[in-house]
């Protein structure tokens, strides 16, 4: 997808449909939407609007994988030093959200950028 407001809306709907279609409940589908939205938003901030990104969502056992690939290999996510509840912070809460919803997320370089993989636990999901 090209990261635009319309495509973001469509991506969020597809993520929800994919997760619930695989047997996940609305709660995990909404968490997957939030994670995907944060990662796509980071790609737009780094690379600009209309950035080409790939969003892949799948269930794996009792987990939902959310993977977002963007074309900027050098911009590795890094937490800002302030706490997530710092009232003076202007941003930087997205990675704290990832930590809360998908602890142990990872970044892998690819030949054309990087891929961030988040694994969301979903014990109610029926393994494939």
Backbone as a ProteinNet text record, in pm:
[ID]
protein_1_A
[PRIMARY]
XXXXXXXXXXXXXXXXXXXXXXXXXXXXXXXXXXXXXXXXXXXXXXXXXXXXXXXXXXXXXXXXXXXXXXXXXXXXXXXXXXXXXXXXXXXXXXXXXXXXXXXXXXXXXXXXXXXXXXXXXXXXXXXX
[TERTIARY]
83.6	0	87.9	36.4	100.7	36.6	118.1	66.4	-4	-135	-218.8	-335.2	-406.8	-520.3	-623.1	-656	-754.1	-701.2	-575.8	-519.4	-504.3	-474.6	-464.5	-599.1	-705.8	-839.9	-870.7	-838.2	-861.8	-775.9	-650.4	-561.1	-616.3	-662.5	-717.7	-837.4	-922.6	-1038.5	-993.8	-892.9	-842	-776.9	-703.3	-640.7	-749.9	-852.8	-962.5	-1028.4	-1058.3	-1123.8	-1035.5	-906.5	-814.4	-807.6	-796.4	-784.1	-914.5	-1026.4	-1152.8	-1185.7	-1148.8	-1171.8	-1089.8	-977.7	-892	-933.3	-1039.7	-1087.6	-1053.5	-986.5	-955.4	-1075.9	-1085.9	-1195.9	-1170	-1270.3	-1259.5	-1147.2	-1122	-1017	-879.7	-845.8	-714.8	-710.5	-823.5	-827.6	-800.9	-857.1	-833.2	-688.2	-629.7	-488.9	-399.6	-431.7	-354.1	-368	-486.8	-506.4	-418.5	-415.9	-337.4	-189	-139.6	1.9	35.7	-45.1	-19.9	-24	-120	-131.9	-10.6	37.3	156.2	277.5	294.7	411	402.5	285.6	269.5	289.4	237.1	257.4	404.5	480.8	625.2	691.1	649.3	706.6	678.5	559.2	524.3	607.5	624.8	706.9	851.6	903.4	1041.7	1059.3	966.1	985.4	894.5	794.2	703.7	573.9	474.2	346.5	361.7	271.8	267.7	384.8	448.9	556.6	501.9	570.6	524.5	558.8	456.8	475.5	399.4	446.3	377.4	332.4	204.1	148.6	103.1	157.7	123.4	71.1	-46.8	-106.7	-144.1	-106.7	-138.5	-146.3	-216	-214	-114.5	-46.3	56.2	39.2	-18.1	-45.7	-144.9	-110.5	-197.8	-144.6	-96.7	-46.2	-95.5	-100.6	-125.1	4.1	54.8	175.1	132.7	192.6	174.6	313.1	331.4	460.3	440.4	525.5	522	661.8	665.8	792.5	790.6	898.9	911.5	1047.6	1065.9	1187.3	1307.8	1301	1410.7	1488.8	1599.8	1672.8	1748.7	1787.6	1872.9	1795.4	1667.8	1589.1	1530.1	1606.5	1563.7	1487.4	1371	1295.4	1378.7	1367.2	1442.9	1354.7	1343.9	1261.3	1324.6	1239	1286.5	1306.3	1392.4	1424.5	1310.6	1210.8	1104	1007.3	943.6	844.5	720.8	643.7	527.5	419	418.9	316.4	366.6	478.7	534.8	443.9	385.9	292.1	359.4	491	562.4	605.9	595.8	639.3	543.1	599.8	517.5	488.5	557.5	538.3	622.2	642.9	730.3	662.9	530.2	459.7	432.3	451.7	421.1	498.2	626.4	705.5	663.9	617.8	565.9	438.8	358.9	237.7	277.3	378.2	424.6	472.2	548.8	597.6	482.2	377.2	264.3	182.2	162.7	76.2	151	276.9	354.3	496.7	512.9	648.2	740.8	860.5	957.5	951	889.8	886.9	1029.4	1046.4	1181.8	1188.5	1311.2	1337.8	1441.1	1410.2	1503.3	1531	1658.1	1688.8	1651.5	1612.9	1581.2	1658.8	1663.6	1735.9	1681.3	1554.6	1495.7	1438.1	1489.7	1440.3	1451.7	1343.4	1340.1	1198.2	1189.8	1060.3	1053	944.9	921	814.1	843.3	751.3	705	574.2	514.3	430.7	446.8	371.6	277.8	148.9	48.4	-7.9	2.3	-53.3	-205.5	-258.5	-402.7	-439.5	-449.2	-474.5	-608	-703.5	-832.9	-832	-725.9	-718.9	-698.2	-775.3	-762.6	-642.6	-541	-422.3	-457.6	-385.9	-409.8	-342
-117.7	0	123.6	231.3	360.9	424.3	471	523.2	656.9	652.2	770.8	753.9	862.2	847.8	744.1	744.2	648.4	505.7	485.3	351.3	303.1	393.8	356.1	305.7	374.5	332.4	193.5	171.3	41.5	-67.2	-34.3	-131.2	-172.7	-76.5	-107.6	-201.8	-178.8	-265.9	-406.4	-416.1	-547.2	-622	-552.1	-615.6	-673.3	-595	-641	-765.1	-758.1	-869.5	-994.1	-976.8	-1090.5	-1159.2	-1081.2	-1139.6	-1206.9	-1139.6	-1201.9	-1320.9	-1314.5	-1426.3	-1548.4	-1527.8	-1638.9	-1694.1	-1638.9	-1689.5	-1602.7	-1490.4	-1399.1	-1313.2	-1273.3	-1186.5	-1041.3	-958.2	-815.8	-748.5	-792	-730.5	-746.6	-868.4	-889.8	-822	-818.3	-750.8	-601.4	-541.7	-398.8	-373.6	-464.9	-449.3	-460.8	-555.1	-569.3	-443.6	-386.2	-260.9	-149.5	-137.8	-32.8	-50.4	-173	-199.5	-166.6	-213.9	-186	-36.2	33.2	178.2	253.1	213.2	277.4	258	136.2	107.9	180.5	184.4	258.4	407.4	457.9	599.2	632.9	542.5	564.3	569.1	480.9	480.5	612	664.8	792.4	905.9	906	1011.2	1004.7	883.3	866.2	894.6	846.4	846.4	942.2	994.5	1087.6	1021.3	1105.5	1051.1	973.4	881.3	795.1	697.4	678.5	580.5	441.5	364.6	227.9	140.2	78.5	-12.6	-141.5	-247.5	-375.6	-410.9	-441	-483	-627.4	-714.2	-856	-895.2	-957.1	-1002.5	-1148.8	-1230.5	-1372.3	-1428.8	-1539.8	-1606.4	-1720.5	-1738.7	-1842.5	-1906.3	-2025.4	-2087.9	-2004	-1968.8	-1884.8	-1742.1	-1694.5	-1558.4	-1497.1	-1365.9	-1292.1	-1217.9	-1239	-1168.2	-1045.9	-933.6	-811.6	-771.5	-768.5	-731	-611.8	-513.2	-395.6	-375	-365.9	-345.5	-205	-130.5	2.3	13	114.8	122.4	189.2	219.7	292	199.6	140.2	42.9	103.9	229.3	288.7	340.1	365.3	423.1	311.8	270.8	165.8	231.1	176.7	236.9	245.6	358.9	382.7	461.9	413.6	482.3	614.6	709.6	837.5	819.7	901.3	880	911	989.1	1023.1	905.7	905.1	801.6	822.9	717.1	732.1	822.7	843.8	929.9	1073	1109.4	1243.5	1343.7	1433.3	1530.9	1628.7	1646.3	1739.5	1677	1546.1	1477.6	1508.4	1536.3	1565.7	1441.2	1335	1211.3	1102.6	995.8	889.8	781.6	778.7	677	549.3	552.3	437.1	311.9	325.9	209	153.6	240.2	192.6	112.2	154.1	78.7	-58.9	-63	-191.8	-281.7	-225.8	-304.3	-362.5	-283.7	-328.6	-436.4	-419.6	-511.7	-629.7	-609.5	-713.8	-717.1	-755.5	-757	-846.9	-798	-875.7	-851.5	-740.4	-708.9	-697.4	-719	-720.9	-646.9	-612.4	-543.2	-624.1	-653.1	-725.1	-641.1	-622.4	-554.5	-645.8	-584.9	-658.9	-594.3	-656.5	-596.6	-460.1	-431.6	-304.3	-223.1	-242.2	-165.6	-243.8	-245.1	-321.2	-370.7	-475.2	-530.1	-536.3	-484.7	-491.4	-597.9	-691.4	-800.3	-789.4	-789.3	-786.9	-912.7	-977.8	-1098.5	-1067.9	-1072.7	-1044.2	-1175.6	-1200.9	-1323	-1324.2	-1439	-1455.4	-1597.5	-1626.1	-1763.5	-1819.6	-1734.2	-1783	-1821.3	-1787.9	-1818.7	-1968	-2025.4	-2169.2	-2188.8	-2266.5	-2286.4	-2349.9	-2305.6	-2359.8	-2493.9
0	0	0	-48.7	-32.1	90.2	181.6	307.6	284.9	283.6	271.1	368.6	400.5	492.7	445.2	316.7	265.7	273.6	235.6	240.9	384.8	475.7	616.5	667.4	631.5	671.4	615.1	489.4	426.4	490.9	522.3	586	721.7	799.2	931.1	918.5	821.2	800	760.8	675.4	632.8	747.7	832.4	948.9	1038.8	1065.8	1150.8	1091	961.5	892.7	892.2	872.5	869.8	1005.5	1111.2	1245.1	1287.9	1270	1310.9	1221.1	1093.8	1002.7	1038.4	1107.9	1150	1286.1	1344	1471.3	1590.5	1567.2	1677	1710.1	1834.1	1876	1838.7	1865.1	1832.1	1909.4	2032.6	2114	2048.4	2008.5	1944.5	1807.9	1738.1	1607.8	1624.2	1728.1	1753.1	1794	1871.6	1908.2	1784.9	1695.8	1572.7	1486.2	1480.4	1406.5	1463.7	1594.5	1659.7	1631.4	1642.3	1616.2	1470.6	1377.4	1235.3	1208.3	1266.3	1245.6	1299.4	1416.4	1473.7	1382.4	1332.6	1248.3	1114.1	1055.3	929.3	953.9	1065.8	1100.2	1115.7	1177.8	1190.8	1053.4	963.4	827.8	756.9	773.8	710.4	768.8	902	963.9	915.4	894.9	850.6	701.8	621.2	476	400.9	466.4	401.5	357.7	324.2	280.2	149.8	128.8	11.2	7.7	121.5	132.5	100.6	19.3	-4.3	116.8	173.7	285.8	257.9	319.5	311.2	451.6	466	594.8	578.4	662.8	658.8	796.3	798.2	922.8	905.5	1003.9	996.6	1137.4	1150.8	1280.5	1273.5	1382.5	1392.6	1529.5	1532.4	1660.5	1737.4	1858.3	1939.6	1949.1	1835.1	1824.4	1693.8	1692.5	1569.7	1537.7	1416.7	1371.5	1291.1	1322.7	1245	1198.7	1067.5	1010.1	917.2	934.1	847.2	790.5	659.9	588.6	529.4	554	492.4	424.3	338.9	258	324.3	454	518.9	611.8	562.2	643.1	761	750.3	852.7	973.7	959	1068.5	1153.9	1253.6	1345	1460	1496.3	1606.5	1733.9	1801.4	1923.6	2019.6	2142.6	2241.8	2283	2305.2	2359.3	2509.5	2569.7	2710.7	2808	2768	2861	2879.7	2994.8	3025.6	2938.5	2913.2	2825.8	2883	3013.1	3073.2	3096.5	3035.3	3050.3	2979.3	3054	2997.9	2902	2912.4	2825.6	2693.5	2682.6	2560.7	2446.6	2329.8	2212.7	2130.4	2156.7	2081.4	2143.8	2068.8	2115.3	2196.6	2193.3	2272.5	2193.5	2064	1980.2	2018.2	2048	2084.7	2220.4	2309.7	2438.1	2414.6	2318.1	2282.5	2230.2	2141.5	2090.6	2203.6	2297.3	2410.4	2492.1	2510.3	2591.1	2519.6	2389.8	2315.8	2254.8	2220.4	2151.3	2205.3	2332.2	2389.2	2307	2287.1	2210	2060.2	2017	1874.7	1823.7	1694.4	1639.8	1506.4	1469.7	1343.3	1266.1	1140.2	1054.6	929.8	895.7	769	652.5	542	419.9	305.6	190.3	77.3	33.8	68.4	24.8	140.5	261.6	375.5	504.4	579.4	704	726.8	808.9	847.3	998	1052.6	1196.1	1218	1306.5	1336.4	1480.7	1498.2	1630.9	1647.9	1761.4	1792.1	1907.2	1879.3	1980.2	2033.1	2163.6	2218.6	2205.4	2167.4	2151.4	2190.4	2319.2	2362.9	2314.2	2278.4	2231	2084.4	2012.5	1870.2	1850.8	1763.2	1734.4	1644.3	1688.9	1604.9	1471.3	1367	1233	1216.2
[MASK]
++++++++++++++++++++++++++++++++++++++++++++++++++++++++++++++++++++++++++++++++++++++++++++++++++++++++++++++++++++++++++++++++

